[in-house]
Amino acid sequence: MVRQKQLEKPQRSCLGCRLTRDRDALIRFVLSPQGELVPDIEAKLPGRGAYTCISEPCLKAALKQRQFSRAFKQEVVTAAPDEMAGQVVGIMQRRILGYIGLANRAGQVISGGSLVSDAIRGGSKPGLILVATDVSESIGEKIELLAGVNRIVCFRIMKKEDFGAILGKAPRSAVAIRVGGFVAQLAHEIERYRNFLGEVRSL
């Protein structure tokens, strides 16, 4: 019985849809000293937390229904629903790009459409492929097809300039992450980001 309790994950209710989920499957929010609502994506900030699903509609519903004021039992200063959702998206994007930057500094990144395609065809295949959302359809579909044939997880995410900026290079149409610890963490962050946006595209 003790072991079973240890294995059980803490659960919280979403303020938007009211469903109860594992705490790790939700987004945590806290209050600043000024009483402003702050997204705590890493769930590390001090203070009492309130939660929503990793879902833009759930967050907006909680805001429109003033559920955060009820949860914190005080008047909560919040941005407009669209603005708060934008803050969450921005934080998630920065986290994803930050992991790409860490992987790059560790020598675990291959970038550029041609080099990524060559890596997929090679003997030591990458563990994760990221294709820019603004890449030409011909290039994007070619890389996605190669990734699919070789059973490599592939996502359409970010823009070419985002990849280039974090890598310190010109815009890049695609990025490959070598097999290793960064793959699992990046895939986790990307899934949370895509869940929030309601995206379902994945290869």
N, C-alpha and C positions, 0 to 999 in steps of 0.2 A: 504493500500500500504506500509506504514512504517513497519507494522508487518510482511508483506511478505518478505521485504528486510532483516529484522532481522533474519528471519528463513532460508534464503538462505545461504548456506555454501560457503566459499571462494573456488575458483577453480583455478587450475594451469594446464599447459600443460606438458606432459611427453616429455623429450628431446629425448627419444628413438623412440616411436611410434607416437608422436605428438598429441595423443588424449588428450582431456581436461577432467579432473576428479575433484571430490572434493579433496581439499588439503589434508584432512585427509586420503585419499585413495592412497596417493603417498609417496615416500621416499624423504626427503629433504636432500640436500647437501649444504655445505657452504665451504668457503675458510679459511684456517688457515692464520695467519699473514705472513707466508712464501709463500702464494699462492698455498698451497697444498689442494687438494680436500678431504673433510672430510664428511663421512656419519653422518647425524644428525637424528638418528632414533627417538629420542624423540621430535624433532622439537623445541628445546629450545635454541640452540646456537645463539649467536648474529650475525648480518650481513645479507647480502642479500642471499637468497636461490635460488637453482635451483632444479628441481624435475624430477624424473622418476617414472614410475609405480612400484609397489611392484613386480618386475619381473626381474629375472636375465638376460633374453634376452634383455629387454629394457635398462637396465643399460649398458650392454656390447655394444649394438648398439650405445648408446649415447657416450660412450668412444671412440669407433672406428671411429665415425664420427666427433670427436672433438667438440661435441655440448656444452660441459661445457665451453670451451674457448669462444665460441660465446655468450653463455648466460651471462657470467660474463664480457665479453668485455675486456678480457686480457688473457695472456698466463697462462694456469692452469696446475700445476704439478699433474699428476695423476699416480696411480699405473697401472700396466697392467690389462686388463679387468678381467682375472681370479683372480688376486690378490685382486682387489677391491671388486669383488663379494664375495670372501672369507672373507674380512673384514666385509662386511654387514652381512653375515651368522654368523660370530663369535659374533658380537654385539647382534644380535637377540637371539642367543643361550644363551648368558650371561644374557640377560634380562629375558628369560623364566626361567632359573635356579635361577635367583635372586628372582623371584616371588615365586618359589617353596620354596626357603629358608625362605622367609618372612612368607609364609603359615605354614611352619614347626615350626618356632619360636612362631607362634600364636596357635600352637596345632591343626592345621587344616589338617595335613597330616597323612595318613596311608601308610606304605610302605612294600614291600615284596609280592610276588605272592600269598601266602596262606592267609595272612591277608587282602589283597585287595579283594580276592575272597570272603572271609567271610563277608567283609563289604558290598559287592554288594548284597549278599544274605540276609543281616540283615535288621532290621526294619528301621534304620536311614541310608539311602543309600547315598553314596557320590554324589557330583555334577559333578565330572570330573575324568576320568581315563586316566592315561598315561602309556603306555607299552613301554619298551625299545626296540629299533630296533634290538638289538643283543640277545634277549631272544630266547629260544628254541621255535620252532613252536608250539609244543604241549601246552606249558604254555601260549604263546601269544594268540593262537586261543581260548583256554579255557576262558581266561579273556575277550577277545573281544566278545565271544559268550554270556557270562554272562552279560556284559555291554549292548549288543544289546537287549537281552531279557528284561532287566530292563530299557531300554530306557535312558541309561546314555551315554553321549558323551564320546567317547574313541579315543585317538590318539596314533599312533606309533611314538615315537619321542625320541631323545637322546639315550645314551647307559647306560648300567647298572652301569658302573663306574661313569658316570655323576650324576646319581641319588644318588648313595652312597656318593660321595664326597660332594655334596651340603647338604646332610642330616647328614653328619658326621658319616656314617655307612659303612658297607661292601656293595659291589655292590647290587643294588636292581633291580629286574626284572620289577616291576610295582610300581606305586605311585597313590594313590587316594587322591583327594582333597575334603574335606567336603564341604557341601553346604554353601555358603557365598560369601562375596565380592571378594575373590581371584579367584573364578571360572570364573567369567565373564572376569576379566582382563587377566587371563592366557589363556583362550580360544581365546581372541582377539589377544594376542601376538603370539600364536601358528598358528592362521589362517594367519597372516601376514607372518610368517616364511614359512609356507607351500606354500603360494601364490608365494613368492619369488623363491622358489625352483621348483615351477611348480607341486607340489604334489597334489593329489586329494583324497588320501585315508582318509576316515573319517567314523566313525560309529555313 
